[in-house]
Amino acid sequence: MTIAPDGRPLAGNVVRLDRLVAADIEPLFDAIAHEQVYESGFGGGVAGLAANAAEMAEQWVESSAQRVAYVVRLVADGTVVGTTSLGDVDLGNESVHLGWTGYAPAVWGTAVNPECKLLLLRHAFEDCGFGRVKIQTGTANARSQAAIAKLGATREGVLRRHKRLADGSFRDTVVFSILADEWPEVRKRLEDRLS
């Protein structure tokens, strides 16, 4: 039986994921409100970059109603370094989307992203029983595409003129997926990267 993600805390050795609450918005703004985070399409692109924490709160409260949004904290000291989510839940088709991910530039290329993916994918496949996890990014975001491919996800194709960005333009979206029977190999790759 497939169940929806419930927002339970997910903890690893490097990061802890907790359901995003209003008190997290200010430290999240401090962590990710940087042009380089948004320039590859996060949050609708640079034009979607909030001017302050209050504006970010308005954006996130509205959009996170359709998904389980997490704040990403470092285990070592509790510093907020980003956000990620599970959404587009389709229990009948055993499918969920892992996305809405943005990290502070200081943690790019560290163990933060691989451990977040390990925790979220483990929750999706092992706790919730999903058969398919979708991960997607804009065609202009080569760094994100490389990171998704490195997980062992399969590139399914491109959705053309798929999503309106904050500046009114449209992005093409590259869709990847991981299936339940692929999860053991993906899990091993992630665990090896983290060991």
Secondary structure, 3 states (H helix, E strand, C coil): CCCCCCCCCEECCCEEEEECCHHHHHHHHHHHCCHHHHCCCHHHCHHHCCCCHHHHHHHHHHHHHHEEEEEEEECCCCCEEEEEEEEEEECCCCEEEEEEEEECHHHCCCCHHHHHHHHHHHHHHHHCCCCEEEEEEECCCHHHHHHHHHHCCEEEEEEEEEEECCCCCEEEEEEEEEEHHHHHHHHHHHHHHHC
